[in-house]
Amino acid sequence: MLLTALAPPLALAQKKSPPPPADFSAPDQAIEKAIAANELPGAVLLVGQNGRIVYRKAYGARALVPAREAMTTDTIFDVASLTKVFATAPSILLLIERGQVRLSDTVARYIPEFASKGKDQITVRHLLTHVAGLPAIPHVPDGASSDVVLRSIYDAELASAPGARFLYSDCDFILLGELVRRVSGVPLNEFAQKNLFEPLGMRETRFLPPADWIRRIAPTEEIDLPEGAKPGSGKGHVLRGVVHDPRARGMGGVAGHAGLFSTADDLARFCRMLLAHGVTQDGKRLFSPQILEKAASPQTPPWSPSIRGLGWDIDTVFSAPRGEIFSNQSYGHTGFTGTSVWIDPASNTFVILLANSVHPNVRPRISGLRSRVSTAVAWALEDVAIPQGGNQLPAGDESALWRGIGAVRPTWRNGETRTGIDVLVEQQFAPLQGMRVGLITNHTGVARDGNTTVQLLAHAQGVHLVALFSPEHGLAGVADEKVASTTDRATGLPVYSLFGDSRRPTAEMLRGLDAMVFDIQDAGVRFYTYPTTMAYAMEEAAKHKIAFFVLDRPNPLGGEILEGPLLDADKLSFVGYFPMPVRHGMTVGELAQMYNAEKHLGADLRVIAMEDWRRSDTFDSTGLVWIPPSPNLRSLEAAQLYPGLEILQAGGVSVGRGTDRPFELMGAPWIHAAEFAAYLNKRYLPGVRFVPTRFTPRSGLYKDQACEGLSLEITDRGSFYSMLVGLELAAALAKMYPDHFALGKIIELLGSAAAVERLQRGDAPSRILEDWTEELAAFRKLREKYLIYR
């Protein structure tokens, strides 16, 4: 009875009284003390939380010379390097979402002049994260023109190797501004105005502010202008309405690193959109939540102690505005003129501090003030002082990432792998002495010194090269259809196609041969056809008592990880010669030994093994030149994605053939990209993110039809599991688009009726993968007998 009497009614117990107003006296005092110490003339502080502005205040003076003016909350500031994150980086993100740019693209793809002096390896991601290795600023005189500034960057020597270390550089974002212009066809200021500021209602944000804004613009430095130049305010040499940064000023006031003018309230609109996962205040979607999450998450290399997002600062020497309390999920940026912004998704809070600390002349940086203000703001607000725990596991999530399926972590090294042809050269071709040789090869048959295997065997003393044989895609590796036999122009030798009227060498082709030599780079995937071509040739060589040599090459995916399922015994075909997993982790030499023994081929097999190759080596650890093994397998990232993506095509989706990014894109006319990406990203698949995109294949499935789909970005190769991604995609397609996606047809390459049946039943892909453990263990034991490398 006592408890009942004391307990309030349920409705009253659940009703919360409004929180008392936050006490912002501490940040007020910090700013006023800094003004009194002449660290800055004045400032505007704006704080937002949970979708509303909770504090806004102006302090001190907007201008000191030629006359003192009081600071107002609607003051327009030269935001300096905040240009990078409020104009340039988001413009790049929009181009990425539209499929016009990708993070892993080289910058030279869009700006060919930039490719000199080792800069051809710099990617868009490198620029966005400041690990490109470019100097901090362009080495040009102040006020140099756009052409001069850009040319200085094109001609610059690297300060460090691309991706090696974090080096904050204005050059990175000057290039990104130029990239926006080249890809979109309009200058950065016009692109940002139309695609960012206008949709957000940022009416007082722009490059090149108009004359009627001047009275509200906070002036910056008093400088000596070049002869003939007009000061922005018309009053002496105080910069007012003219960008402070001299490179941006010389570039006409529009540059990727500086030049933007804005107010605290306008920047708040942008911050609120970010915390609303891409939705503007009037309910319109500007960005997908996936791309914003990617932009605000660590994108720097794992070895970098400085952590940056795509434009945003997360944890570097510039992170003072985070203060001592905001979470390690937070991010922000600073500007040289005295501006800063910091955003904390964990508490749904942002802090904007705008100052003109360079007026009327440059003072020491205000990093300490920024930190004190953010700490004081966080202390004043509710629900901010939270543990520094980072991203937490969503309740009830059952995805493979959190269940720990045991991915093998890669071991990186800088190897100097010598392939079979390199070893054969070192042996002075002794194993082939006195033999009439037929060579099965293509464009990938190249030694470390750049000579082709065809050239080397054709000129080898004591070796008589009499015929060439080509696999799918032909000798040059460019054909994407049936290949005819022909003659090699360089040697005059016949080139017999093994992907034409016959997929096996005929008796006539083999006539007079003592040995066949196989030298082709494989992709490490069961349904890749080159190993089947090798196996068919081994069968015919055995029948005709011809020795068979395999010049071994690396498995580009490494030799440790296996990914199922095993091929059903009744599904053997040209795209499945042996019942093994999709990703088998074996070299072609090891496969040849297994085929010969397990299928009792009886071939006189001799493998010329590699030197300095380890099972942990993926292709980028070998020191070898990457040569795309086929027209649609253009990069190592595509090779990583290929095992899981390729199985989907038979079900009715494009896997990027006919685009510039095969196996890095997937889609169809009937897919809705945003909802599809959102569904998959909520699965928390390890090592990959899905970015909604649009593309139109120029050939192949859905030729000339607009498709929506996904750009797949591998975020962590060590935890990326291609078949999990493939099955998750298949399951999602079947669930969301059952009238379009033919799930049953993926058996053509997946090769397991049981796996398809389980997907059709709706079993979770992670469970299906787990159930392959025993068969993969059995295959691992079987292959152990034939492994050459450890």
GUPAKE-703704 format. One record per residue (C-alpha): residue in one letter; x, y, z; residue number from 1. Coordinates in steps of 0.5 Angstrom, whole numbers. Each point is the difference from the previous one (the first is absolute). Last residue first. Layout:
- A;X;Y;Z;NUM
...
//
This chain:
- R;108;-45;-96;790
- Y;1;-1;-8;789
- I;0;-6;-4;788
- L;-7;-3;2;787
- Y;-3;-6;-3;786
- K;-1;-5;6;785
- E;-3;6;4;784
- R;-5;0;-5;783
- L;-4;-5;3;782
- K;0;2;7;781
- R;-2;7;-2;780
- F;-6;-3;-4;779
- A;-2;-4;6;778
- A;0;6;4;777
- L;-4;4;-5;776
- E;-5;-6;0;775
- E;0;1;8;774
- T;-1;7;0;773
- W;-5;1;-5;772
- D;-6;0;5;771
- E;3;7;3;770
- L;-1;3;-7;769
- I;-7;-2;-1;768
- R;-1;3;7;767
- S;3;6;-2;766
- P;-4;0;-6;765
- A;-7;0;4;764
- D;-5;-5;-2;763
- G;-5;3;-4;762
- R;-3;-7;-3;761
- Q;3;2;-7;760
- L;7;2;3;759
- R;0;-7;3;758
- E;-2;-3;-7;757
- V;5;4;-3;756
- A;5;-3;5;755
- A;-2;-7;-1;754
- A;0;0;-7;753
- S;8;2;0;752
- G;3;3;-6;751
- L;1;7;2;750
- L;1;1;-8;749
- E;-6;-3;-3;748
- I;-4;0;6;747
- I;-1;7;0;746
- K;-6;-2;-4;745
- G;-5;-2;6;744
- L;0;8;2;743
- A;-3;2;-6;742
- F;0;8;2;741
- H;-6;3;-3;740
- D;-7;-1;3;739
- P;4;-2;7;738
- Y;3;7;0;737
- M;1;2;8;736
- K;1;-7;3;735
- A;3;-4;-6;734
- L;5;6;-1;733
- A;1;0;7;732
- A;2;-7;0;731
- A;4;1;-6;730
- L;4;6;3;729
- E;1;-4;6;728
- L;2;-6;-3;727
- G;5;4;-4;726
- V;3;4;6;725
- L;1;-7;4;724
- M;3;-2;-6;723
- S;5;6;-1;722
- Y;2;0;8;721
- F;3;6;2;720
- S;4;0;7;719
- G;7;1;-3;718
- R;-2;4;-6;717
- D;-3;5;5;716
- T;-4;6;-3;715
- I;-2;-4;-7;714
- E;-4;5;-4;713
- L;-6;-3;-4;712
- S;-4;5;-4;711
- L;-7;-2;0;710
- G;-6;0;-4;709
- E;-4;4;-5;708
- C;0;-1;-8;707
- A;-1;4;-6;706
- Q;0;-4;-6;705
- D;5;0;-6;704
- K;2;-7;1;703
- Y;-5;-3;6;702
- L;5;-7;0;701
- G;6;1;-4;700
- S;2;7;-4;699
- R;1;7;2;698
- P;-3;-1;7;697
- T;-4;6;3;696
- F;2;2;7;695
- R;-4;3;6;694
- T;3;-1;7;693
- P;-2;-2;7;692
- V;6;-1;5;691
- F;1;-7;3;690
- R;6;0;5;689
- V;4;-6;1;688
- G;5;-3;5;687
- P;-5;-4;4;686
- L;-7;0;-1;685
- Y;-4;4;4;684
- R;-7;-2;-2;683
- K;-2;7;1;682
- N;4;2;-6;681
- L;-4;-5;-5;680
- Y;-7;3;2;679
- A;3;7;-1;678
- A;3;-2;-7;677
- F;-6;-3;-3;676
- E;-4;6;3;675
- A;4;5;-3;674
- A;1;-4;-7;673
- H;-7;-2;-2;672
- I;1;-6;-4;671
- W;-4;-1;-7;670
- P;5;3;-5;669
- A;5;-5;3;668
- G;6;1;4;667
- M;7;-2;2;666
- L;7;4;0;665
- E;7;-2;2;664
- F;0;-6;-4;663
- P;1;4;-6;662
- R;1;7;1;661
- D;1;4;-6;660
- T;-6;-3;-3;659
- G;-2;-5;-5;658
- R;0;-6;5;657
- G;-2;3;7;656
- V;-3;-6;3;655
- S;-7;1;-3;654
- V;-5;-4;3;653
- G;-5;-5;-3;652
- G;1;-6;5;651
- A;6;-3;-5;650
- Q;4;7;2;649
- L;0;-2;7;648
- I;5;-5;1;647
- E;5;5;-3;646
- L;0;5;6;645
- G;2;-5;6;644
- P;6;-3;-4;643
- Y;2;7;-3;642
- L;0;5;6;641
- Q;7;-2;1;640
- A;2;0;-7;639
- A;-3;7;-1;638
- E;4;2;6;637
- L;6;-2;-4;636
- S;-2;4;-6;635
- R;-2;-1;-7;634
- L;-4;-7;0;633
- N;-5;2;-6;632
- P;5;-1;-6;631
- S;4;-6;3;630
- P;6;-1;4;629
- P;1;7;2;628
- I;8;1;0;627
- W;2;2;7;626
- V;8;1;0;625
- L;3;-5;5;624
- G;3;2;7;623
- T;-3;-6;3;622
- S;-4;4;6;621
- D;-5;3;-5;620
- F;-2;-7;-3;619
- T;-3;-3;7;618
- D;6;-3;4;617
- S;-2;-4;6;616
- R;2;-7;-4;615
- R;7;3;-1;614
- W;3;1;-6;613
- D;8;1;0;612
- E;1;-5;-6;611
- M;-5;-2;-5;610
- A;0;-8;-2;609
- I;1;-3;-7;608
- V;-5;-5;1;607
- R;1;-6;-4;606
- L;-6;-5;-2;605
- D;1;-6;-4;604
- A;-7;-1;-1;603
- G;-4;-6;3;602
- L;-7;3;1;601
- H;-1;-3;6;600
- K;-6;5;2;599
- E;3;1;7;598
- A;7;-1;-2;597
- N;1;4;-6;596
- Y;-6;5;2;595
- M;4;1;7;594
- Q;7;1;-3;593
- A;-3;5;-6;592
- L;-4;4;6;591
- E;7;1;4;590
- G;3;3;-7;589
- V;-6;4;-1;588
- T;1;3;7;587
- M;-5;-2;6;586
- G;-4;4;4;585
- H;-7;-3;-2;584
- R;-5;5;0;583
- V;-6;-3;-3;582
- P;1;-6;3;581
- M;2;-7;-3;580
- P;-3;-5;-4;579
- F;4;0;-6;578
- Y;-1;3;-7;577
- G;-5;5;1;576
- V;-1;6;-5;575
- F;2;-5;-6;574
- S;-5;-5;4;573
- L;-1;-4;6;572
- K;-7;1;3;571
- D;-1;-8;2;570
- A;5;0;5;569
- D;-3;6;4;568
- L;5;6;0;567
- L;3;1;7;566
- P;-3;6;3;565
- G;4;4;2;564
- E;5;5;2;563
- L;7;-2;2;562
- I;5;5;3;561
- E;8;-2;0;560
- G;3;0;-7;559
- G;-1;8;-2;558
- L;-5;3;-4;557
- P;5;1;-6;556
- N;2;-7;0;555
- P;7;0;-2;554
- R;3;-2;-7;553
- D;3;-7;-1;552
- L;3;-2;-7;551
- V;-4;-7;-1;550
- F;4;-5;-4;549
- F;-4;-6;-4;548
- A;4;-5;-3;547
- I;-3;-3;-6;546
- K;-2;-7;0;545
- H;-6;1;-5;544
- K;-6;-2;5;543
- A;4;4;5;542
- A;0;6;-4;541
- E;-7;0;-1;540
- E;-2;-1;7;539
- M;5;5;2;538
- A;-3;5;-5;537
- Y;-7;-1;3;536
- A;3;2;7;535
- M;3;6;-3;534
- T;-6;2;-3;533
- T;-4;-1;6;532
- P;6;4;4;531
- Y;-2;6;-5;530
- T;-7;0;1;529
- Y;-1;4;6;528
- F;-6;-4;4;527
- R;4;-3;5;526
- V;3;7;2;525
- G;7;2;1;524
- A;1;5;-5;523
- D;5;-4;-5;522
- Q;6;3;-3;521
- I;2;-4;-6;520
- D;6;-4;-2;519
- F;-1;-7;-2;518
- V;6;-4;-4;517
- M;-2;-6;-4;516
- A;6;-5;-2;515
- D;3;-5;-5;514
- L;-5;3;-6;513
- G;0;-3;-7;512
- R;-8;0;0;511
- L;-3;3;5;510
- M;-4;5;-4;509
- E;-2;-6;-4;508
- A;-2;-4;5;507
- T;-5;5;3;506
- P;2;5;6;505
- R;-7;1;4;504
- R;-5;5;0;503
- S;-2;-1;-7;502
- D;-3;4;-5;501
- G;2;6;4;500
- F;3;1;7;499
- L;6;-4;-1;498
- S;2;4;-6;497
- Y;7;-2;-4;496
- V;5;5;-1;495
- P;4;-2;-6;494
- L;7;3;1;493
- G;2;6;-4;492
- T;4;2;5;491
- A;-2;8;1;490
- R;-6;-1;-4;489
- D;-3;-6;4;488
- T;-5;-3;-5;487
- T;-7;-2;1;486
- S;-5;-5;3;485
- A;-7;4;2;484
- V;-2;2;7;483
- K;-8;0;2;482
- E;-1;6;4;481
- D;2;5;4;480
- A;7;1;-3;479
- V;5;4;3;478
- G;5;-5;3;477
- A;5;1;-5;476
- L;1;-7;-2;475
- G;-7;-1;1;474
- H;-6;2;5;473
- E;-1;-8;1;472
- P;7;-4;0;471
- S;5;1;-6;470
- F;5;-5;-2;469
- L;7;1;-4;468
- A;4;-5;-4;467
- V;7;-1;-2;466
- L;4;2;5;465
- H;7;-4;-1;464
- V;4;1;7;463
- G;8;-1;-1;462
- Q;1;7;1;461
- A;-6;4;2;460
- H;-2;5;-5;459
- A;-7;-2;-1;458
- L;-1;-2;7;457
- L;2;7;3;456
- Q;-4;4;-5;455
- V;-6;-5;1;454
- T;1;1;8;453
- T;-1;7;-1;452
- N;6;5;2;451
- G;-2;5;5;450
- D;6;-2;5;449
- R;-4;-3;5;448
- A;-2;-5;-5;447
- V;-7;0;-4;446
- G;-5;-5;-2;445
- T;-6;5;2;444
- H;-1;2;-7;443
- N;-2;-8;-2;442
- T;3;-6;1;441
- I;0;-8;-2;440
- L;7;-1;-3;439
- G;1;-6;-5;438
- V;7;-2;0;437
- R;5;-5;-4;436
- M;5;-2;5;435
- G;8;0;0;434
- Q;0;3;7;433
- L;-6;2;3;432
- P;2;-2;7;431
- A;6;4;-1;430
- F;-3;7;-2;429
- Q;6;4;3;428
- Q;-2;-2;7;427
- E;-1;7;2;426
- V;-4;1;-6;425
- L;-4;-6;2;424
- V;-1;4;7;423
- D;-2;6;-3;422
- I;-5;-4;-4;421
- G;-3;-4;6;420
- T;-1;7;4;419
- R;5;4;4;418
- T;-3;3;6;417
- E;4;6;3;416
- G;-4;1;6;415
- N;-2;7;4;414
- R;-4;-3;5;413
- W;-7;0;3;412
- T;-3;-5;4;411
- P;-8;-1;-1;410
- R;-5;-1;6;409
- V;-3;-7;-1;408
- A;-8;1;1;407
- G;-2;-4;6;406
- I;-8;0;0;405
- G;0;5;6;404
- R;-8;1;1;403
- W;1;8;0;402
- L;2;0;-7;401
- A;-4;-6;-2;400
- S;-7;3;1;399
- E;-4;-1;6;398
- D;-2;6;2;397
- G;-5;0;6;396
- A;2;7;3;395
- P;5;4;-4;394
- L;7;-1;2;393
- Q;3;6;2;392
- N;4;5;-4;391
- G;5;4;4;390
- G;1;-1;7;389
- Q;2;7;3;388
- P;-5;-1;5;387
- I;-5;6;0;386
- A;0;7;3;385
- V;-5;2;-6;384
- D;-7;-2;3;383
- E;-1;7;3;382
- L;3;6;-2;381
- A;5;5;4;380
- W;6;-5;0;379
- A;0;-1;-7;378
- V;0;8;-1;377
- A;5;1;5;376
- T;4;-5;-4;375
- S;-1;3;-7;374
- V;2;7;3;373
- R;6;-3;3;372
- S;3;-4;-6;371
- R;-2;6;-5;370
- L;4;5;5;369
- G;6;-4;0;368
- S;0;-1;-7;367
- I;0;8;-1;366
- R;6;0;-5;365
- P;5;6;1;364
- R;-2;6;-3;363
- V;-1;3;-7;362
- N;-1;7;-1;361
- P;-6;5;0;360
- H;-4;-5;1;359
- V;3;-7;-1;358
- S;-4;-3;6;357
- N;-6;1;-4;356
- A;-5;-4;4;355
- L;-5;-6;-1;354
- L;-1;-5;5;353
- I;-5;-5;-2;352
- V;-2;-6;5;351
- F;-4;-6;-2;350
- T;-4;-5;4;349
- N;-4;-6;-1;348
- S;3;-3;6;347
- A;3;-6;-4;346
- P;0;3;-6;345
- D;5;6;2;344
- I;2;5;-4;343
- W;6;5;0;342
- V;0;7;-4;341
- S;6;5;0;340
- T;2;7;-2;339
- G;6;4;2;338
- T;2;2;-7;337
- F;4;-6;-1;336
- G;-6;-4;0;335
- T;-2;-6;4;334
- H;-3;-7;-1;333
- G;-5;-5;3;332
- Y;-1;-7;3;331
- S;-3;-4;5;330
- Q;-1;-7;1;329
- N;6;0;5;328
- S;-5;3;5;327
- F;0;8;2;326
- I;3;1;7;325
- E;7;3;0;324
- G;-1;5;-6;323
- R;-2;-3;-7;322
- P;2;7;-2;321
- A;8;-2;1;320
- S;0;-5;-6;319
- F;5;3;-4;318
- V;6;-4;3;317
- T;-4;-6;-3;316
- D;-7;-4;2;315
- I;-6;1;-4;314
- D;1;5;-5;313
- W;-5;0;-6;312
- G;2;1;-7;311
- L;-2;-8;-1;310
- G;2;-2;7;309
- R;6;1;3;308
- I;4;-4;5;307
- S;8;2;2;306
- P;3;-6;3;305
- S;1;-3;-8;304
- W;1;-7;0;303
- P;-7;-2;-2;302
- P;0;5;-6;301
- T;-5;6;1;300
- Q;-7;-1;-1;299
- P;-3;0;7;298
- S;-7;2;0;297
- A;-4;7;-1;296
- A;0;-1;-8;295
- K;-2;-7;1;294
- E;-6;2;4;293
- L;-1;5;-5;292
- I;0;-5;-6;291
- Q;-5;-5;4;290
- P;-5;5;2;289
- S;-1;2;-7;288
- F;1;7;-2;287
- L;-5;6;-1;286
- R;-7;-3;2;285
- K;-5;5;1;284
- G;-4;1;6;283
- D;0;8;1;282
- Q;6;0;5;281
- T;4;-4;-5;280
- V;1;-8;0;279
- G;7;-3;0;278
- H;0;-4;6;277
- A;-3;5;4;276
- L;6;2;4;275
- L;3;2;-7;274
- M;-6;4;-1;273
- R;1;3;6;272
- C;7;2;-1;271
- F;-2;3;-7;270
- R;-5;4;3;269
- A;4;2;6;268
- L;5;3;-6;267
- D;-5;5;-2;266
- D;-1;2;7;265
- A;7;1;2;264
- T;1;5;-6;263
- S;3;-2;-7;262
- F;6;2;-5;261
- L;4;-5;-4;260
- G;6;1;-3;259
- A;5;-5;2;258
- H;2;-7;-1;257
- G;-3;-2;-6;256
- A;1;7;-4;255
- V;-5;6;-2;254
- G;3;7;2;253
- G;3;1;-7;252
- M;5;-5;1;251
- G;5;5;2;250
- R;-5;1;6;249
- A;0;-7;1;248
- R;8;0;0;247
- P;0;6;5;246
- D;-5;-3;5;245
- H;-4;6;3;244
- V;-5;0;-5;243
- V;-3;6;-2;242
- G;-7;3;3;241
- R;5;4;5;240
- L;7;0;0;239
- V;3;6;3;238
- H;5;4;-5;237
- G;-3;7;0;236
- K;-8;0;0;235
- G;-3;-2;-6;234
- S;-3;-6;3;233
- G;3;-5;-4;232
- P;7;3;-2;231
- K;1;2;-7;230
- A;6;-3;-3;229
- G;4;5;-5;228
- E;7;-1;4;227
- P;-1;-7;4;226
- L;-3;1;7;225
- D;4;2;6;224
- I;-4;-4;6;223
- E;-5;2;5;222
- E;-3;-7;2;221
- T;-7;-2;1;220
- P;-6;4;0;219
- A;-7;-3;2;218
- I;-5;0;-5;217
- R;-7;4;2;216
- R;2;6;-4;215
- I;2;-3;-6;214
- W;-6;-4;-1;213
- D;-3;5;-5;212
- A;7;-1;-4;211
- P;-2;-7;-2;210
- P;4;-6;3;209
- L;5;-3;-4;208
- F;-1;-8;2;207
- R;-6;-1;4;206
- T;-4;-1;6;205
- E;-6;5;2;204
- R;-6;-3;-3;203
- M;2;-7;3;202
- G;-7;-3;-1;201
- L;3;-7;-1;200
- P;-2;-1;-7;199
- E;3;7;-2;198
- F;6;-2;4;197
- L;2;-7;-2;196
- N;-2;-1;-8;195
- K;-1;6;-3;194
- Q;5;5;4;193
- A;5;-6;1;192
- F;0;-1;-8;191
- E;1;7;-1;190
- N;6;1;5;189
- L;3;-6;-3;188
- P;0;2;-7;187
- V;-4;-3;-5;186
- G;1;-6;-4;185
- S;-2;-5;5;184
- V;7;-5;-1;183
- R;5;6;-2;182
- R;-3;5;5;181
- V;-1;-5;6;180
- L;8;-2;-1;179
- E;2;7;0;178
- G;-3;0;7;177
- L;3;-6;2;176
- L;7;2;-3;175
- I;0;6;5;174
- F;-3;-4;5;173
- D;7;-5;0;172
- C;4;7;-1;171
- D;-2;3;6;170
- S;4;-6;4;169
- Y;-1;-3;7;168
- L;6;-6;-1;167
- F;-3;-7;3;166
- R;5;-5;-2;165
- A;2;-6;-5;164
- G;-6;1;-4;163
- P;3;3;-6;162
- A;8;0;1;161
- S;2;6;4;160
- A;2;7;-2;159
- L;-2;-1;-7;158
- E;3;4;-5;157
- A;-4;6;-3;156
- D;-1;0;-8;155
- Y;-8;-1;0;154
- I;0;4;7;153
- S;4;6;-3;152
- R;-5;0;-6;151
- L;-6;0;4;150
- V;3;7;3;149
- V;2;3;-6;148
- D;-6;-2;-4;147
- S;-5;3;6;146
- S;4;7;0;145
- A;6;1;5;144
- G;-2;5;6;143
- D;5;-2;5;142
- P;6;-3;-4;141
- V;0;-7;-2;140
- H;2;-7;4;139
- P;-7;-2;1;138
- I;-1;-2;7;137
- A;1;-6;5;136
- P;4;-4;-5;135
- L;-3;-6;-3;134
- G;0;-7;3;133
- A;-7;-2;-2;132
- V;-2;-2;7;131
- H;-4;7;2;130
- T;-6;-4;0;129
- L;-4;2;-5;128
- L;6;1;-5;127
- H;2;-8;2;126
- R;-8;-2;-2;125
- V;0;3;-6;124
- T;6;-4;-2;123
- I;8;2;-1;122
- Q;4;-6;-4;121
- D;1;5;-6;120
- K;3;5;5;119
- G;7;-4;-1;118
- K;3;6;-4;117
- S;-5;1;-5;116
- A;-7;-2;0;115
- F;-3;7;2;114
- E;-1;2;-7;113
- P;-5;-5;-1;112
- I;-5;3;4;111
- Y;-6;-5;0;110
- R;3;-6;0;109
- A;6;3;3;108
- V;-3;0;7;107
- T;0;-7;0;106
- D;-7;-3;1;105
- S;0;-4;7;104
- L;-5;5;3;103
- R;-5;0;-6;102
- V;-2;5;-5;101
- Q;-6;1;-4;100
- G;-5;-5;3;99
- R;-5;5;2;98
- E;2;-2;7;97
- I;7;1;-1;96
- L;-2;7;-3;95
- L;-4;2;6;94
- L;6;-2;4;93
- I;5;4;-4;92
- S;-5;6;1;91
- P;0;-1;8;90
- A;8;0;0;89
- T;0;7;-4;88
- A;-5;4;4;87
- F;-2;-1;7;86
- V;6;-4;2;85
- K;6;3;-4;84
- T;-3;7;0;83
- L;1;-1;8;82
- S;7;2;-2;81
- A;-1;7;0;80
- V;-7;2;3;79
- D;0;7;-3;78
- F;-5;2;5;77
- I;-7;4;-1;76
- T;-3;3;7;75
- D;-7;-2;1;74
- T;2;-1;8;73
- T;2;7;0;72
- M;7;2;2;71
- A;1;8;1;70
- E;4;4;-4;69
- R;6;4;1;68
- A;3;4;-6;67
- P;5;0;-5;66
- V;1;-5;3;65
- L;-2;-4;6;64
- A;-6;-4;-3;63
- R;-5;-5;2;62
- A;1;2;8;61
- G;-1;-4;6;60
- Y;-5;-6;1;59
- A;-6;-2;-4;58
- K;-4;-6;3;57
- R;-5;-6;-2;56
- Y;-2;-5;4;55
- V;-4;-6;0;54
- I;-2;-1;-8;53
- R;-4;-5;-1;52
- G;1;-7;-3;51
- N;2;-4;6;50
- Q;5;5;2;49
- G;3;6;-4;48
- V;5;5;3;47
- L;2;6;-3;46
- L;6;5;2;45
- V;1;6;-4;44
- A;7;4;2;43
- G;4;6;1;42
- P;7;3;-1;41
- L;4;-6;1;40
- E;6;-2;5;39
- N;0;7;3;38
- A;0;-2;7;37
- A;-7;3;1;36
- I;-3;-4;-6;35
- A;3;-6;3;34
- K;-3;1;7;33
- E;-7;2;-4;32
- I;0;-7;-3;31
- A;2;-4;6;30
- Q;-5;4;4;29
- D;-6;-1;-5;28
- P;2;-8;0;27
- A;0;0;7;26
- S;-7;4;1;25
- F;-4;-5;-5;24
- D;-4;-2;5;23
- A;-5;-5;-3;22
- P;-8;2;1;21
- P;-3;-5;5;20
- P;-3;-6;-3;19
- P;-7;-1;-2;18
- S;-4;-4;5;17
- K;-1;-7;-1;16
- K;-6;-4;0;15
- Q;1;-7;1;14
- A;-2;0;7;13
- L;-6;4;-1;12
- A;-3;-5;-5;11
- L;2;-5;5;10
- P;-4;3;6;9
- P;5;2;5;8
- A;3;-5;5;7
- L;0;2;8;6
- A;-7;-3;1;5
- T;1;-6;-4;4
- L;7;-2;4;3
- L;-3;2;7;2
- M;-6;-5;-2;1
//
